[in-house]
Amino acid sequence: MMKEMYVKGLAGIEKNREKGNKMFSKCLDFVTKECEKGDLEICNQLGEFLLMTEEEDAGIELLQKSCDNQNAEGCYYMGLYLTGKDNEDTISSSAINHFQKACDLGSNPACTILAEAIYEGHSKQHGKLSELDRMKKVVPLLEKALPDTCSPLFEWLADSYFKGTKFVPKDINRAKEISARGCSCNMPEACFIHANILRSSPDYDKTEVKRYLRLACGMGHKSGCRELLLEL
């Protein structure tokens, strides 16, 4: 807790560095020593902070060192930094490689960004792949990211499992799980899809269907509102 307080203190003092120069130096010295001791979490926070200051190069060095030491968060932040440096609609291979490594090391947010970049055709190194080959890479990335992240692609994946496509086989239970997750992320189409999945069962629970249609409608989903009226 003390370490995190010092890192937060750095960010606050940097905004008014002249008045807080002594405290800034004290905070910086503390977190730098903790980083040098091998605390990669502190290195990541310090690196991320330095990227927003004149010490950008030092921040890059810390994050890259953390990533080289197999730290998912360090790789993730480096991916974000490199993406921000790209002045194009596509994401560089270097940024994609950092997100891929972060994803492999367990960063679900990195898996989500990677999936969205490939799906939307923004990844340079995946640009020449066919749609089928790209989706074959997207699906497992989304599956991995599902438990604790949100992505608009959850709606696409849930609908794909519900109907069965060339990308994924029909799997009602999986569609139900993914659409429920998407709905919990406040995605109206996911709520609507979930209601339709529930209604596909001969003895469906009308109360549950209306609940999900109401959620979709409440977020402005016109078809959800229309279907809700029919269920009332």
N, C-alpha and C positions, 0 to 999 in steps of 0.2 A: 504493500500500500504506500509506504514512504517513497519508493522509487517512482511510482506513478504520479505522486504529488509533485515530485521534483520536475518530472517531464512536463506536467501541466503548468507548473510554475514558469518554466522556460518560455512556453508559448505566450503566457500572459505578460511576462516581463519584456519579451522581444518587442511588443507593441509600443513600449515606452522605455526603450533600452537605456537612454541617457540617464534618466532618473533612477533606474533600477540596476545600474551597471554592476554593483558589488554583488547583489543577490543573483543576478543573471550568471555571473562568473562562478558563484558558489554552486548553483544548480547544474551548470554545464560541467563543472569539474566532477561533481558527484556522479552524474549519469555516465560521463565518459569513463570514469574508473570502473563503474559497474559493467559497462560494455566491454572494457578491456579484460575484465575477469571472466568473460565468456557468457554473460547474460544476453542471449540473442534477442529476447523480447525487448529489453531496454535498447539494444543496438537498433532494432527496427524502429522504435519510437523516436529515438534520437535521430536516426537517419531521415525519417519522414519529416521531422521538425526542421532539420538542416536544409532540406530541399526547398523550404519556404523562405530561407534566408540567403545571405550572400555566400554562405558556405555550402552551396549546392553540390560541388564536387565531393566534399567530405561526406555528405549525405548519401550520394551515389555509391561511394566506396564502402560505406557501412552496410547498406542494403545488399549490395552485391556480395560482400563477404558473408553476410548472414545466409543469403541464398546458396552460396557455394558450400556452406556448412549444412546444407539440407534442411534449412528452415523455411517452411511453406510461406509464412507471412512475409519474410524478406523477399522471396521470389515474387509474391503477389504485388507488393508495393513497387518493386522494380518494373513489373509489367505495367502497372498503372502509370508510373513515371514515363516509361518509354512510349506508351500510348499517347500521353499528353504532349510528348515532343513531336509526334507525327502530325504534320500539317496536311494530311490527306484523308480521304474517306476510308482508306484501307489501313489495317494495323500491320506494322512491320513484323517480319519473321522473328526478330529479336524479342519483341514484346510478346508475341504468341508463344515462343519457346519458354519464356519466363512464366506465363500463365499455365502452360502445360506442365511445367515442373512443379509449380505450386499446387496444381490440381492433383498431380500424382502423389504429392506429399500430404494431401489431405485437406487442401483449402477448397471448400465448396463454392465460395464466391468466385474463385478463379475458374472453376469448372463452368460456372454459369456464364461468365464473360466469354470464355473460350467457345462455348456452345453457341452463344448469340452471334459472335463474330463469324463463325463458320457458316451458320444458318443464313445470315444476312449477306454473305459474300464479302465481308470486310477483311477477311484474313488473306493476306497476300500469298502465303504458302499453300493455301487450300483452294485458291482461285481457279485452278485449272481442272479440279476434280469435277466429275459429273454430279448432278443433283443427288443421285442415289448414293454415291460414295460419300458425299458431304453429310447426308443425313445419317449414314451409318456411323459417322463419327459423332454427330450431334446427340443422337439418342442415348448412348451410354454416359455421355457427359452430363446430360440432364438428369438421368436416373441417379447418378452419383450425387448431384447437387440437391436433389429433392428434399431431404429431411429438414434442412434449416436455411434455405434460401428461397427467393421468389424470382420468377422469370415469366415474362409474357408468353414464352414458349411452352409453358406448362399447359396452356389452353390447347395449343396445337398438338402436343403429345397426348393429352387426354382424349381429344377427338380422334386422333389416329388410332389409338388402342380401342376406342369404342367402335369405330367403323371397320378397322382392319385395313391396312394400306400396304403398299410395296415396301414401306419402311419398317413397319412393325406388324405382327400378327394381331388378330382380334383377341382382346383380353379384357372382358368387362370389369373384372375385379381390379385390374391394374388401372384401367381408365377411371374407375370410381375413386381409387386412392389419389391419383394425380389431380383429378378435377377438384376433389375436396381440398387438397393442398393449395391449388390455385385460388379457390374461392376464399380460403383463409388469408390469402395474400391480397384480398380485395380486388379480384379480377372478375368482372361481371360475366364475361363469356364462360369462364370456368364454372361459375355458379349455375349458369343456364345449362351447360353441358351435363353437370352433375344431376340436375333435375331430370333431364332427358334420360340419363342412364338409369336413374331410379324408376322412371316410368316404363322402361323397357321390360321390367319384371311384371308378369301377369298379376301378381298380388301385391303391387307396390303400396307403400305407405303414403297416402295422400297428404298427411300432415307434413311429412318430411319433404315431399315434392314442393308443396306450397312454401315451405320455409326457404328452400334454395331459390325458388322463383322470386320470392319476395326480396331476397338478398340481391339477386340480379337486377330486379326492377329498381330497387333502392339506389343502385349505382348507375341508373340511367339506361339499362338494357331494354330497348323497346319490345323485342320479342318476349323477353322475360315478363314484362308488364302485361302484354297481350295474353300470354299463356296463363298467367296468374289469374286473370279475370275468368278464363274458361274453367279453371279448377275450383273457383269459389262457388 
